[in-house]
């Protein structure tokens, strides 16, 4: 089958030049200059005669002359008129609210469009026989063509870039004949697949059904033609744009937080419908970071690399955290904006954040991958019932690693299943607190997931060995700080530098 023969037949059916290229399997930039691509494919460029008809070979004319109107295979989807209508619809929507440089079109196509593709498939088989396969479509699929053709045009007009993770522009299309043709399709489906219809009380007609079941290798042309014309009949009206809805991208904002208070929960602490604490780490951070990105703060998800108890501080470089922000209005964050957010959180006096930045969604694996293999560093203030002896101090100098068996602590059994977990303690180092001979400051390096309080006092033998069992004396933990987390993520960034840069620029 020669390219010219194929195009001549398509033109006789009133198929537009864009769809002619689809049937010639054009790709990428080949749609930018349609006529030039046709020439490269050894196809004569169509000329238009005075009466508005396409100049076609007399032998290939259908019973009625095909006029240049609505393309029967795309229903005007790739026409300039539709492009202008779509562009106007986008600009008239809430598009201006979104400060996103990247966009993606998600078009819901009418089933009439798929039926037109199938009718043309049957027509090409009749015309060109074995040259047209019965299982693999002869054209570039409409969905793919939207990416190749409409995306570049709309992106250029709007001054945006294409990205599958960008601002999603949901476009709903319909057609005047949709309801009528779906009714015909229900009848066709019963006749084409009687075995399925026999045991299915109700057949769900869907786009997926059309894609999977309806092709010349599975449905006879004669059966299809009882309900739909082959080739496609002349189309009077193009597809109609019924609605445009916008869905902002999912933006991920990462940083590290330091918990400065011993009276602050990780997330909202509510028990039996009663709030036990007025604030939380999650709420403080979202309250000051979220409004820049979204209107609905309750949709933001807060995640971190582990968590502390209410009465435990997190110091040092802090703990990595991420905010997942759906339907974001903004997708970028300048250093100046990030610094203001960091300052606002710091002003709470309960939490401090640093390294605030937008990260790729793919990077979120960093916060969870190998969670239990990470090392965490703690400093505990512990008390004995008697002055610390040299012997006790020596026993708590443990430079080599050892393993403990730790049952789920009683205090968390309401939210964690009962298991005995092996955990590695990498080192223990103790010193007497200055001015208090009964108090110890103990530095502990452990595997992530270790319950430190229970490691110290043993919880009635539920953690073995414990520091208490090692020294043979009761030890109580008075205060605990997380001083280090072995995770170098997100990358360090000093957002305060923008103030110095701005000052230098002014000078």
Secondary structure, 3 states (H helix, E strand, C coil): CCHHHHHHHHHHCCCCHHHHHHHCCCCHHHHCCHHHHHHHCCCCCCCECCCCEECCCHHHCCCCCCECCECCCCCCCCCHHHHHHHHHHHHHCHHHHCECCEEEEEEECCHHHHHHHHHHHHHHHHHHHHHCCCCCCCCCCHHHHHHHHHHHHHHHHHCCEECCCCEEEEEEEECCCHHHHHHHHHHHHHHHCHHHHHHCCCCCCCHHHHHHHCCCCCCCHHHHHCCCCCCCCCECCCCEEEEEEEECCCEEEEEEEEECCCCCECCCCEECCEECCCCEHHHHHHHHHHHHCCCCHHHCEEEECCCCCCCEEEEEEEEEEEEEECCCCECCCCHHHHHHHHHHHHCCCCEEEEEEEEECHHHHHHHHCCHHHCEEEEEEEEECCCCCCHHHHHHCCECCCEEEEEECCHHHCCCCCCCEEEEEEEEEEEEECCCCCCEEEEEEEEECCCCHHHHHHCCCCCEECCHHHHHCCCCEEEEEEEEEECCCCCCCCCCCHHHHHHHHHHC
